[in-house]
């Protein structure tokens, strides 16, 4: 069952959402950078705090594989919740970027979850590079930062006609760039 198109009040009245242009490379990079800053707070609240309580109160720490899946699930909840509600995370709202289905409709939970999974595929080359190069601490962080911030957004150039990234093409979604709102007097 498809959901109705998103409210177009955040765009111009005459322009349907599916007709708006995709964001360019640099807008995506800055949006991702801002998203990473916001996610530090999300991770601190929903990931570090419970793990600190486990460690301090009970003297217990989760195994690394369980920690990874817990963090992955926390971030999935964050993205799926925002994408199904408004089509925009906090960073996307700031940079006027919206995630919609290819028809311009609001994402279903299933679509948003698959978009998150496809958006996580950038971790695969990072894991392979880390394992083969035996990177440690800052090398791993630098690799993750570089791939997520610069290399992954470059995938829009694999689709020059629509300029949509790999996760969008696989998830049948698209990012659109919303026009600036006219100031009311």
Secondary structure, 3 states (H helix, E strand, C coil): CCCCECCHHHCCCCCCHHHCCCCCHHHHHHHHHHHHHHHHHHHHHHHHHHHHHHHHHHCCCCCHHHHHHHHHHHHHHHHHHHHHHCCCCHHHHHCCEEEEECCCECCCHHHHHHHHHHHCCHHHHHHHHHHHHCCCHHHHHHHHHHHHHHHCHHHHHHCCCCCCCHHHHHHCEEEEECCCCCCCC
